[in-house]
Amino acid sequence: MIDDENFPVQCHPIIKQKRKNDVEKVIQCKLCGTPLGKEPTTEELETHWKKHHNWHWEVNKGKTPQEALLKKRI
């Protein structure tokens, strides 16, 4: 998440909000933080899981890629 303290003083509030919203829309892998896109498909999640977290995939085969890689949305 973008910290307001890191923005230049002259940055307009609307620009700050736009940047903050853009960052929050991207879904990240909860294991490594890799951006997975706005709405990753099950196939894309499974590919990432097997390629980058093979050890985790072997242990958690009973879970769906969404359960294993994405933080629960409230």
N, C-alpha and C positions, 0 to 999 in steps of 0.2 A: 504494500500500500504506500502511496506517495505521501510524504510528510510535508506539511505546509512550510516548515522551516527551510526546506531545500529549494523552494521556489524563489526566483528573484523577486525583490521587493516590488518592482514595477509590473509584475505579472497581474493581469486582470482577473478578478474573481471568477468570471465565466470560463476563462481559459483553464484556471485551476480545476474547476468542477468537471470540465470536459476531459481533462487528462486523468483525473481521479476515476471517472466513470469508465473510460477506455480500459484502464488497468484492471478494474474490478470485473469486467465482463469476460475476461479470459479465464478459463478453468485450468487449474494446474494439478499436476500429479502430486498426491500427498506424500509420496515416498521420496521424490527427488526435486520437486518444484518446477519441473519442465512444463512450459505452457502447452496445453493440449488443444487450444482453440476455444471458440465460444460454445459450441455444441458438438463435442467429439462423439463419433459413432461407436457402437460396441466393438466393431471390427478394428477401428483405430486404437481404442483403449487396449484391446487384447494384444494387438501388435506391439504397442509400446511396452506393455506389461511383460510379454515374453522376451522381447529384445533387450530391455534395459534392467529388468528385475527377475531374471529367470529363477533365481533361488527363491524369491517370494512367490512366484507363480507355482513352483513345485510344491510348496508347503500349503498353499491356499487354493488348490484346484476346485474346491467346492464352492468358492465364492464367485460372484459375477465380476467382470472387470470394473463395473461401476462401484461395487462394494469395496473392492480391493484398492482402487486407485484414487477415488474421489472423496473429498471430505463431505460429510452429510450436510445438506443445505437445510437451514431452518426456515 
